[in-house]
Amino acid sequence: MNEKLATPNLERKRGSGVKLVYDILRDEILDLVLAPGSPIDEVQLAERFEMSRTPIREALVRLAGEGLIDTLPNRSTMVSNIDFLNMHTFFDALVLMYRVTTRLAAQYHRPEDLVVIRGFHEEYAAAVEARDALAMIATNAAFHSAIADAGRNPYFTSLFRRLLDEGRRILRLYYQSYEEQFPQRFIDEHAEMIAVIAARDMEAADRLAKAHADQIVSQIQKLFTRKERLNITL
């Protein structure tokens, strides 16, 4: 059985039923364990988590508020589809946050920040070596969040973490596009960003962060661009 789908009663004692259901379902949706468009059945969830439908409903309401769950006119519930038509707004915000947080880190970081950032860089490199896409997503987010922390602007940090979290489904598709053969470039670009942050080179930090984010956006956009043209005889 998938470990994510196992819900031992002991775990439930560590928090409220609502939080437990919310946390598990949210991770499963963002990690594509529950695919976009998948039906959500309250009865099955109540059986799975061994609790009444009330906390299940409350958890689903929270997920709906984050745009991860949709309630259809017939009152059925499903995992929300990814809104590719408006993805450009997400990309604009993401690229901006990559740039501003890396630039600020170059300006305001402390020696202890670099220790944390380098630690996550090493963990990311290990995840790439292991070809573990989920670990790559988690360690990539931790790496860039640590850079944001080093910039010492909690508003930017909060927004960036939200974007990285919301982008987990997109990044899963992004890494899948490489068919588990992840380029060394990912690791090299992170190393270069650390070097310019350590050197307090704000302009280089901005430039590298933009290039790093732009190539991610470009690769994702390629996934959803139809390269072949329809050959129809009229």
N, C-alpha and C positions, 0 to 999 in steps of 0.2 A: 504494500500500500504506500502511496506517496506520503512522505512525512508531513507535508502541508495539510493533507486531508485527514490526518489522525488527530483527534482532539481529546486527550486524556482528561478525566475528571479532575485530576490533581492540578492541572494547569488552570482550571476554572476558578480554583480557590484563591489564586493570586490577583484576581481583579473581578470587576463586575461582569455579568454575562454580556451586557451590551458591548463593553470595550473589547472583550475577548472575540466576539463574533465580528465586530467591526475591524479589529486589527488583522485577523486571519483572512477575512474576505478581501480586505483592501490589498493585502500583499498578494493574494492569489490573482486578483484582477490586474494589478500593476505588473506582475511577473508573467502574465499571460497563461497562468495555470487555468484560469477561467477566461476563455477567449471572448473577444468582443462579439456581442449578439447572443451569448449563451443565456438560456433561461434560468431564472432564479425562482426556486420553489420554497416557500416559507415552511411548508410541512416537512419537506425533506431536510431542510436546514435545522428545524426543531428536533428532528430525530437524530441528525448527525451530532448536534451539540448537546443533546439530552437536556433541553430546556424548553420552556413554554415559548409560544410564538411572539409574546410581547417584547422581550429583548431582541428577538430576531428583527421584528418590525422597526424598532428604534435604531438598530444598527443599519438597516437598509435605508432609513430616512437620512442618516448621516452620510452614507455613501452617495445617495441621490443628491444631497446638497453639494457634494464635491464633483458632481457630474460623472460619477463612475457607474451609477445605476439609473436606468430609465424605467418609468412606469408607463405602460401603453394604455390606450383608450379602453381596452377590454380589462384593465386592471392587472394584467399580467406584468411581470417584472423581468428585466433582462440586463445583462452587462452592457453598458453603453458602448456604441461604436466609436472609433477614433475619428474625430472631425478633421479629415484631411483637407477639406475645402478651406478651412480657416487656420490651417497649420502655420501660415506665414506670420501670424501675430505671435504665436508661441516662439517661432524661430527668432523674430526680431528681439523679443525680450531676452531669450536665452543668450544670443550673441552679445547683447549689450551687457548682461550680467557677467559673462566670461571676461569681457574686457575690463569693466570697471573694478571687479573684485581683484583681478590679477594686478592691475595697475596700483590699486590702493595697497595691496600686499607688498609690492615693491617699495612703496613709500613708507609704510608704517610697521612693517613686520619687526618682531623681536627675535633674538637668537633661538629661544625655545619654540617659536612657531615653525622654524625651519626643521627642527627635529621631528615634529609631528607630521609636517608635510612630506618629508623624506620617508618617514615610516609608512605612510599610506601609498607613496609611490612604489616602494618595495613590495607592498602587498598587491598592488595593481599588477606589477610586473609578474609576480608569481601566478596571479589569476590568468594572465595572458598565456603564460607558459603552460598552465594546466588546461587551457582552452575552456575555461569555465565562464560562460557568458554572464550568468547571474552574479557570480563573484566579481566579475569585471565591472558590472553596473554598480554594485554596492561600493566597491573600493574606489571607483572613479568619482562617485558622488562624495565619498568621504574625503578624497584628495582635494577636490575643488571646494568643498565646504571648509576645509582647513585653510585653504588659501583665502577664502572669504573672511574667515575669522581673523586672519592675520591683517586684513585691511581695516579692522576695527570700526566698521559701520554696521551695526546690528540690523538696520533696515534693509540694506543690500543683502546681507547674509541671509535674512529670513526669506526675502523674495527669491534669491538664488536657490536656496534649499527647496522651496516650494516648486520651482521650475524643474529642478533635477528630479524631484520625486514624481511630479506629474508626467515627466518625460520618460519614465521607466518603460512604459509599453513601447514607445517609439524606439528607445535604445535597444530593446530586445530585438525588434525587427532589424534595426541597424546592424547589430552584431551578427544576426542570422544571415545578412546579405553577404558576409564574408565566408559563409559556409564553414565556420569554426577555424578558418585559417587566418588568424588575426595578424595584421602587419606589425612589424617591429616599430613602425612609425609612431604608433600610439605611445609606446614607452619613451621613445626618443623625444617626442614633443613635450611630454611631461617633464623630462629631465632638463630640457632647454628652458622651460618656464621656471623651474626651480632656480636655475643658474642666474637668470636675469632678475628674479626676485631677490636672491641673495646679493646681487651686485647693486641693488636699488636702482635699476635702470627702468624707469617707469615707461618710457617710450617703447623700449623693446618688449616689455611685459605686455603692453597694450597690443602691439603688433602681433606678437606670437599668440596671444589669447584669441585675437580675432581670426587669425589664420587657422588655429586649432578648431574653433567653433564653426567657421565657414566650411571646412572640409567635412565636418559631421553633417551639417545641414545639406550640403551638396550630395553626399552619399545617400542620405535619406530621401531626398527629392528624386534621385535616380531610381529608387525602388518603385516609385509610383508614376514614373513617366513611361508611357507606352512607346517603345522604340520602333516596333514593327507597325507598318501601316496596313489598313485593311485593303485587300485586293478584291474589289467587287467589280464585276463586268455589268455595265448598264446598257 
